[in-house]
Amino acid sequence: MTPRPVRAVVFDMDGTLIDSEAVYRGALLHALQALGLAASEAFLHGLGGLAGSAVQAHIRAHFGEDFPFEAFRSHYVVRRDALAAAGIPLKPGAAEALRFVAGLHLPLALATSSQRESALAHLGRLEVLAHFAALVTREDVEYLKPFPDLFLVAAARLGVPAADCLAVEDSRTGVAAALAAGMMTVMVPDLAPPTDDMRARCVAVHASLFELPTLFAGCGKERTGACPTGVVR
């Protein structure tokens, strides 16, 4: 297959750049337990990357339309805030991956289903916000992942065709969104492994962000503009 040049890189945040998914999952399991409920691995994997009304839809589809959301949310928020009190760290290799891509003079964007206030707070506290030329959050689109809107808006704000962007995601939902946007996609699984279809369609599945530079063979910090890579369709 013919290598494609990467002209921009679009990162997801939760579970990809920051180690937040374990916090959210822990809070969710605690809230369910407080209601006398339990969750299967399949149910939890399906939640990865979802936000807003999609989370409610997933929960209702599993537990029924009479699920007590107000009580659930009360338990969830208290536990989430307690778990996050010490600060949510960057994922292993995240700082290095961001510095590497920035060193290639490739524009960077964030495409996250989180709220803008949350994204600014996390990335600002972790001192990586300055890497991003564009920040696209749930307030910027009508449809969240697995729809491609976040990634398409990110590409548009960078002024780069989506097909020339490399997306970096951790969840099945996020990967589906990036692929639907037509982006070359790298999956760095967090809590859920890739499906066979995703392994076939992603340009790579990495164990951590430390592996991301392997896609950019022959590129160095002296380069400017688009960098030819070993990424393939």
GIPEPE-V435470 format. One record per pair of residues at least 6 apart in sequence whose ideal C-beta (glycine too) atoms are under 6 Angstrom apart, sorted by the first residue. I is the first residue (numbers start at 1). J is the second residue. Records with the same first field share a line. If there is no record, write none. Layout:
BEGIN
I->J, J
END
This chain:
BEGIN
1->232, 233
3->230, 232
4->231, 233
5->226, 228
6->166, 229, 231
7->160, 164, 226
8->106, 107, 158, 160, 165
9->101, 106, 108, 166
10->109, 111, 151, 154, 165, 167
11->17, 110, 168
12->169, 174
13->110, 112, 119
14->20, 21
15->21, 170, 171, 190
16->168, 169, 170
17->94
18->88, 90, 122
19->89, 91
20->88
21->190, 191
23->83, 84
26->83
27->76, 79, 80
30->79
31->72, 75, 76
32->39
34->75
43->62
45->192
46->58
47->58
48->171, 173, 191, 192
49->145, 171, 173, 174
50->58, 173
51->113, 144
52->144
59->67
60->67
90->126
92->208
93->208, 209, 210
94->209
97->209, 212
98->128, 131
100->213
101->108
102->131
103->221
104->219, 227
105->224
107->133, 158
108->131, 132, 133
109->134, 154, 158
110->132, 135
111->136, 150, 151, 154
112->119, 137
113->138, 144, 145
115->138
116->137, 139
119->137
123->129
134->154, 157, 158
136->150, 153, 154
138->144
140->153
141->149, 150, 153
143->149
145->173, 174, 177
146->173, 176, 177
148->177, 180, 181
151->167, 177, 178, 181, 183
152->162, 181
155->162, 165
162->181, 182, 183
163->182
165->183
166->184
167->178, 183, 185
168->186
169->175, 178, 187
170->188, 190
172->192
175->185, 187, 198
178->185
179->185, 201
184->203, 231
185->202
186->204
187->194, 202, 205
188->206, 209
194->205
199->205
203->231
215->229, 230, 231
216->229
217->230
219->227
END
